[in-house]
């Protein structure tokens, strides 16, 4: 794997998961590290093999970013504006929110439970209100059928 491929794969794995600052900082770090090691006489492929999978590195960066309270944001950074092949210009004002986090799932569960409890409470209230009138309605119906039965 070449340095440009490594950095592109790392960037793709980090985009939308960490803030632009964290993304650019890590791209810059690995770019500089690979450049320094190859300048010291090592082969680029050996350095990249030693570093490991960009996806695994990205997962570690994302996890540590979340633990630090970092939130993803859009922004233009070093690699997005240099035309070096590492990034693409963002257009429009689309902002990505990752709703696959555990706390979003918990929030959805709480909302669903709240909705269900509200529906059950409303239906129970209507039923309780109707039960107040059920006795007199049944009594009137019994008297009506008794009188109707006596006429035959």
C-alpha positions in Angstrom: 0.0 0.0 0.0 1.3 3.5 -0.9 1.3 6.5 1.5 -1.5 8.2 -0.5 -3.7 5.1 -0.4 -3.1 4.7 3.4 -3.9 8.4 4.1 -7.0 8.3 1.9 -8.4 5.2 3.6 -7.7 6.7 7.0 -9.4 9.9 6.0 -12.5 8.0 4.7 -12.7 6.0 7.9 -12.5 9.1 10.1 -14.7 11.5 8.2 -18.0 12.1 10.0 -16.8 10.3 13.0 -14.4 12.9 14.5 -14.0 16.6 14.3 -12.2 18.2 11.4 -9.3 19.2 13.7 -8.8 15.6 14.9 -9.0 14.3 11.4 -6.4 16.8 10.1 -4.1 16.3 13.0 -4.0 12.5 12.5 -3.6 12.8 8.7 -0.7 15.2 9.2 0.9 13.0 11.9 0.8 9.8 9.7 1.9 11.8 6.6 4.9 13.2 8.5 5.7 9.9 10.2 5.8 8.0 6.9 7.8 10.8 5.2 10.4 10.9 8.0 10.8 7.1 8.0 11.3 6.9 4.3 13.7 9.8 4.5 15.7 7.7 7.0 16.1 5.0 4.3 13.2 2.7 5.0 10.8 1.5 2.3 7.4 3.1 2.3 5.6 -0.3 2.2 7.5 -1.5 5.2 6.7 1.6 7.2 3.0 1.3 6.3 3.0 -2.4 7.1 4.5 -1.6 10.5 1.8 1.0 11.2 -1.0 -1.4 10.5 -4.5 -1.2 9.0 -5.8 2.4 8.5 -9.3 1.1 9.5 -8.0 -0.2 12.8 -6.1 3.0 13.5 -9.3 5.0 12.6 -11.3 2.9 15.1 -8.8 3.6 17.9 -8.9 7.4 17.1 -12.7 7.4 17.0 -12.9 5.6 20.3 -10.4 7.9 22.0 -12.1 10.9 20.5 -15.5 9.9 21.8 -14.0 9.3 25.3 -12.6 12.8 25.2 -16.0 14.3 24.3 -15.0 15.3 20.8 -17.9 15.8 18.3 -17.7 15.6 14.5 -17.8 18.9 12.7 -17.4 20.1 9.2 -14.5 22.3 8.3 -11.8 22.9 5.8 -8.5 21.6 6.8 -5.0 21.2 5.5 -5.5 18.2 3.3 -8.9 19.3 2.0 -7.5 22.5 0.5 -4.1 21.4 -0.7 -5.2 19.4 -3.7 -2.9 16.6 -2.7 -5.4 13.9 -3.4 -6.2 13.2 0.3 -9.6 15.0 0.4 -12.4 16.4 -1.5 -14.0 19.8 -1.2 -17.3 19.8 0.7 -20.2 21.5 -1.0 -23.5 22.6 0.5 -24.3 22.8 4.2 -25.0 19.1 4.9 -23.9 18.0 8.4 -23.5 14.4 9.2 -24.9 13.1 12.5 -24.1 9.5 13.5 -27.3 8.2 15.1 -25.8 4.8 15.6 -24.4 5.6 19.0 -25.7 3.8 22.1 -27.1 7.1 23.6 -29.2 7.8 20.5 -30.6 4.3 20.7 -31.4 4.8 24.4 -33.1 8.1 23.7 -35.2 6.4 21.0 -36.2 3.7 23.4 -37.1 6.2 26.1 -39.3 8.1 23.5 -41.0 4.9 22.4 -41.7 3.9 26.0 -43.0 7.3 26.8 -45.3 7.2 23.8 -46.6 3.8 24.7 -47.3 4.8 28.3 -49.1 7.9 27.1 -51.3 5.9 24.7 -52.1 3.3 27.3 -53.0 6.0 29.9 -55.3 7.8 27.5 -57.1 4.6 26.4 -57.3 3.6 30.1 -58.8 7.0 31.0 -61.4 6.7 28.2 -62.3 3.1 29.3 -62.6 4.2 33.0 -64.9 7.1 31.9 -67.1 4.7 29.9 -67.2 2.3 32.8 -69.0 4.9 34.9 -71.9 4.9 32.5 -71.8 1.1 31.7 -73.9 0.2 34.8 -76.8 2.5 34.0 -76.6 1.6 30.2 -76.7 -2.1 31.0 -79.6 -1.6 33.4 -81.6 0.4 30.9 -80.9 -2.3 28.2 -82.1 -5.1 30.6 -85.3 -3.2 31.4 -85.9 -2.6 27.7 -85.5 -6.2 26.8 -87.6 -7.4 29.8 -90.5 -5.0 28.8 -90.1 -6.0 25.1 -90.2 -9.7 26.1 -93.4 -9.2 28.2 -95.3 -7.8 25.2 -94.9 -11.0 23.2 
